[in-house]
């Protein structure tokens, strides 16, 4: 009797990456890696790498704690996870970090942008006009977070590029008037680099704010592929301004396997030299949807 060339470990649920229908999935161990194998009735089988260290993967599952519930739920359970998100009553965890998207507009047009933002006035995907949220809309969004969390641990102003919102500092004032423990600003750093007076005014909100600064590479070729522009000079000027005003900053690195993963050590060493930098966050990318030429069986850069 023949033996399968993998070890079945567990059964779970996933979604088809093409049509987003919920499908059953196997977690298997094969060739010293962990894979998710799922089958869509319409699009057939998918196999996705989720870890390349089996023992580490199993060890990570040993730590389990009861979820911390939000103070309220916003949507009913109707279709099941992930379709009822918002938060539905079946959600196991409160919002540890909440993103408030204040604008769809941006001063870059990154090829990898998952938020469908860009410098063009109209989205190239939805064909809808890009716009800034009004202060009333933004306060309503922040109030919803506060109602859910009581005292939100972390709220991150995002977009688009939040620093180009014409009422950016009014948004900060609204956020600072709420019982938010830590306020972050997700930024590509372009305005930070070009407008020193902006940094001066931003520093007046310290402590209690932090910049979440896009910082992917020291190499032009990498930046062109990820961001569509050579941002090396922008990054240097932004860091200089942030150091001058000592504005608390986390570097955020989008990692693509085989593209910039060789720079991890260099980025950490650079961060250790900077007065303003408090940490580095690495965010592995999975090219999906409109991005092509990506094999989820071998091209994913996993946590392990």
C-alpha positions as CSV (number, residue, x, y, z in Angstrom):
1,X,0.0,0.0,0.0
2,X,1.6,3.3,-1.0
3,X,2.3,6.1,1.6
4,X,1.5,9.7,1.0
5,X,4.5,12.0,0.6
6,X,3.3,14.4,3.4
7,X,2.0,14.2,7.0
8,X,-1.5,15.4,7.7
9,X,-1.5,17.6,10.8
10,X,-4.9,19.5,11.1
11,X,-8.0,20.6,9.3
12,X,-9.1,24.3,9.2
13,X,-11.0,26.8,7.0
14,X,-9.6,29.2,4.5
15,X,-10.7,31.1,1.4
16,X,-10.0,30.8,-2.3
17,X,-7.5,33.5,-3.2
18,X,-9.4,34.1,-6.5
19,X,-13.1,34.1,-5.7
20,X,-12.9,34.5,-1.8
21,X,-15.3,31.7,-1.2
22,X,-14.8,29.8,2.1
23,X,-13.2,26.4,1.6
24,X,-11.9,23.6,3.8
25,X,-8.2,23.3,4.1
26,X,-5.6,20.8,5.3
27,X,-2.5,21.8,7.2
28,X,0.3,19.4,6.1
29,X,4.0,18.8,6.8
30,X,6.1,18.2,3.7
31,X,9.8,18.5,3.0
32,X,10.5,20.2,6.4
33,X,7.8,22.9,5.6
34,X,4.2,23.6,6.7
35,X,1.6,24.1,3.9
36,X,-2.0,25.0,3.7
37,X,-3.7,22.9,1.0
38,X,-7.2,24.0,0.0
39,X,-9.6,23.1,-2.8
40,X,-12.1,25.5,-4.4
41,X,-14.9,23.9,-6.4
42,X,-14.4,26.6,-9.1
43,X,-10.7,27.2,-9.2
44,X,-9.3,23.9,-8.0
45,X,-6.5,23.2,-5.6
46,X,-4.2,25.8,-4.0
47,X,-1.1,25.0,-1.9
48,X,0.4,27.8,0.2
49,X,3.6,27.9,2.3
50,X,2.9,29.0,5.9
51,X,6.1,28.1,7.7
52,X,9.5,26.6,6.8
53,X,10.3,25.3,10.3
54,X,7.9,22.6,11.5
55,X,9.0,22.5,15.1
56,X,8.8,26.3,15.5
57,X,5.4,26.2,14.0
58,X,4.2,23.6,16.5
59,X,5.8,25.4,19.4
60,X,4.0,28.6,18.4
61,X,0.7,26.9,18.8
62,X,1.3,26.0,22.4
63,X,0.8,29.5,23.7
64,X,-3.0,30.1,24.0
65,X,-4.8,32.6,26.1
66,X,-8.5,33.6,26.3
67,X,-9.2,36.5,24.0
68,X,-9.9,40.0,25.3
69,X,-13.4,41.0,24.2
70,X,-14.3,44.5,22.9
71,X,-16.9,46.4,24.9
72,X,-19.4,46.1,22.1
73,X,-19.9,44.3,18.8
74,X,-20.9,46.2,15.6
75,X,-22.2,43.6,13.2
76,X,-24.4,40.4,13.5
77,X,-23.3,36.9,12.8
78,X,-24.9,36.1,9.4
79,X,-22.5,34.5,6.9
80,X,-19.6,33.5,9.2
81,X,-16.0,34.5,9.3
82,X,-14.5,36.3,7.5
83,X,-17.7,37.8,5.9
84,X,-19.2,39.3,9.0
85,X,-16.1,41.3,10.1
86,X,-16.7,44.7,11.6
87,X,-16.6,43.4,14.6
88,X,-19.1,40.6,14.8
89,X,-20.0,38.8,18.0
90,X,-18.0,35.7,16.9
91,X,-14.8,37.7,16.8
92,X,-12.4,36.2,19.3
93,X,-10.2,39.3,20.0
94,X,-10.6,43.0,20.5
95,X,-8.8,45.5,18.2
96,X,-5.2,45.5,19.5
97,X,-4.3,48.1,16.9
98,X,-6.9,50.0,14.9
99,X,-6.3,51.7,11.6
100,X,-8.3,54.9,10.8
101,X,-8.0,55.7,7.1
102,X,-8.4,59.4,6.9
103,X,-7.8,59.7,3.1
104,X,-7.6,57.6,-0.1
105,X,-5.2,60.1,-1.6
106,X,-1.4,59.7,-1.6
107,X,1.7,61.4,-2.9
108,X,3.2,58.1,-4.2
109,X,1.8,55.4,-6.4
110,X,3.3,52.2,-5.0
111,X,2.9,49.2,-7.2
112,X,2.4,47.0,-4.1
113,X,-0.2,49.3,-2.3
114,X,-2.9,47.1,-0.8
115,X,-5.1,50.1,0.1
116,X,-5.7,51.1,-3.6
117,X,-4.3,54.6,-2.9
118,X,-2.2,56.7,-5.3
119,X,-1.4,60.1,-6.7
120,X,-4.0,59.8,-9.4
121,X,-7.3,61.5,-8.6
122,X,-9.3,58.4,-9.7
123,X,-8.6,54.9,-8.6
124,X,-7.2,52.7,-11.4
125,X,-9.1,49.7,-9.9
126,X,-12.5,50.9,-8.7
127,X,-12.5,53.9,-11.0
128,X,-14.0,56.0,-8.2
129,X,-12.6,59.4,-7.2
130,X,-10.1,59.4,-4.4
131,X,-10.9,61.8,-1.5
132,X,-10.1,63.0,1.9
133,X,-12.5,62.1,4.7
134,X,-14.2,65.1,6.4
135,X,-13.4,65.9,10.0
136,X,-16.9,64.9,11.0
137,X,-16.4,61.5,9.4
138,X,-13.0,61.0,11.0
139,X,-14.3,61.9,14.5
140,X,-17.2,59.5,14.0
141,X,-14.7,56.7,13.1
142,X,-12.5,57.4,16.1
143,X,-15.6,57.6,18.4
144,X,-16.5,54.1,17.1
145,X,-13.1,52.8,18.1
146,X,-13.4,54.3,21.5
147,X,-16.9,52.9,22.0
148,X,-15.5,49.4,21.1
149,X,-12.4,49.7,23.2
150,X,-13.0,52.1,26.0
151,X,-9.3,53.2,26.1
152,X,-7.9,52.0,22.8
153,X,-4.3,50.7,23.2
154,X,-3.1,51.9,19.8
155,X,-4.8,53.9,17.0
156,X,-3.0,54.4,13.8
157,X,-3.9,57.2,11.4
158,X,-3.5,55.8,7.9
159,X,-4.7,56.1,4.3
160,X,-3.6,56.9,1.7
161,X,-1.0,59.2,3.0
162,X,-2.5,60.9,6.1
163,X,0.1,63.8,6.3
164,X,-1.3,65.3,3.0
165,X,-4.8,65.7,4.5
166,X,-5.4,69.5,4.5
167,X,-6.7,69.3,8.1
168,X,-4.1,66.9,9.4
169,X,-3.4,68.7,12.6
170,X,-7.1,69.1,13.3
171,X,-7.3,65.3,13.1
172,X,-4.5,65.0,15.6
173,X,-6.3,67.4,17.9
174,X,-9.4,65.2,17.7
175,X,-7.5,62.0,18.3
176,X,-5.6,63.6,21.3
177,X,-8.9,64.7,22.8
178,X,-10.0,61.0,23.1
179,X,-8.8,58.4,25.7
180,X,-6.3,56.8,23.2
181,X,-3.2,55.5,24.9
182,X,-0.9,55.6,21.9
183,X,-1.4,57.4,18.6
184,X,0.6,56.4,15.5
185,X,0.9,58.0,12.1
186,X,1.4,55.7,9.2
187,X,3.5,57.7,6.6
188,X,5.8,57.3,3.6
189,X,7.9,60.2,4.9
190,X,7.7,62.5,1.8
191,X,6.2,65.4,3.7
192,X,8.4,64.8,6.7
193,X,11.4,65.2,4.4
194,X,10.2,68.2,2.4
195,X,8.6,70.3,5.1
196,X,10.7,70.9,8.2
197,X,8.0,73.3,9.7
198,X,5.6,70.3,9.6
199,X,8.0,68.3,11.8
200,X,8.4,71.2,14.1
201,X,4.6,71.4,14.6
202,X,4.3,67.6,14.9
203,X,7.0,67.5,17.6
204,X,4.7,69.7,19.8
205,X,2.4,66.7,20.2
206,X,5.1,64.6,21.8
207,X,5.0,62.5,23.9
208,X,2.2,60.1,23.0
209,X,2.6,60.0,19.2
210,X,4.8,57.9,17.0
211,X,5.6,57.8,13.3
212,X,5.3,54.5,11.5
213,X,7.7,55.3,8.8
214,X,8.0,53.3,5.5
215,X,11.6,52.2,5.1
216,X,12.1,49.3,2.7
217,X,15.6,49.4,1.4
218,X,18.9,51.3,0.8
219,X,18.9,50.2,-2.9
220,X,17.3,52.0,-5.8
221,X,16.2,48.9,-7.7
222,X,14.3,47.6,-4.7
223,X,12.5,50.9,-4.1
224,X,11.6,51.1,-7.8
225,X,9.9,47.7,-7.6
226,X,8.1,48.3,-4.3
227,X,7.4,52.0,-4.4
228,X,7.8,53.1,-8.0
229,X,10.4,55.8,-7.1
230,X,13.9,56.3,-5.8
231,X,13.2,57.4,-2.3
232,X,16.7,57.2,-0.8
233,X,17.2,61.0,-0.6
234,X,13.7,61.3,0.8
235,X,14.4,58.7,3.5
236,X,17.7,60.4,4.5
237,X,16.1,63.8,4.9
238,X,13.1,62.5,6.8
239,X,15.3,60.6,9.3
240,X,17.5,63.8,9.7
241,X,14.4,65.9,10.5
242,X,13.0,63.2,12.9
243,X,16.3,63.0,14.7
244,X,16.5,66.8,15.0
245,X,13.1,66.9,16.7
246,X,13.5,63.5,18.3
247,X,10.1,62.4,17.2
248,X,9.5,58.8,18.2
249,X,9.7,56.6,15.0
250,X,9.3,53.0,14.1
251,X,10.8,51.9,10.7
252,X,8.4,49.7,8.7
253,X,10.0,47.4,6.2
254,X,8.0,45.6,3.5
255,X,10.0,42.4,2.8
256,X,9.9,40.5,-0.4
257,X,11.7,37.2,-0.6
258,X,14.8,37.4,-2.8
259,X,14.4,41.2,-3.2
260,X,15.4,42.9,0.0
261,X,15.5,40.2,2.7
262,X,19.3,40.4,2.5
263,X,19.1,43.9,4.0
264,X,17.5,43.0,7.3
265,X,20.7,43.2,9.3
266,X,21.8,46.5,7.6
267,X,18.4,48.1,8.4
268,X,18.6,47.1,12.1
269,X,22.2,48.4,12.3
270,X,21.1,51.6,10.7
271,X,18.2,51.9,13.2
272,X,20.5,51.5,16.1
273,X,22.5,54.6,15.1
274,X,19.4,56.9,15.0
275,X,18.3,58.9,17.9
276,X,14.6,59.0,16.9
277,X,14.1,55.3,16.1
278,X,12.4,53.1,18.8
279,X,12.0,49.9,16.8
280,X,11.8,48.2,13.4
281,X,8.8,46.3,12.1
282,X,9.2,43.8,9.3
283,X,6.1,43.1,7.1
284,X,6.5,40.2,4.7
285,X,4.6,40.7,1.4
286,X,2.5,38.2,-0.4
287,X,1.8,39.3,-4.0
288,X,-1.8,38.5,-4.7
289,X,-4.8,39.9,-6.6
290,X,-3.6,42.3,-9.3
291,X,0.1,41.4,-8.7
292,X,1.3,38.5,-10.8
293,X,4.3,36.2,-11.1
294,X,4.2,35.0,-7.4
295,X,4.2,31.3,-6.4
296,X,2.6,30.9,-2.9
297,X,4.3,27.5,-2.5
298,X,7.9,28.9,-2.6
299,X,7.9,32.7,-2.9
300,X,6.4,33.6,0.5
301,X,8.7,35.1,3.1
302,X,7.4,33.4,6.3
303,X,7.7,34.4,10.0
304,X,9.9,31.3,10.6
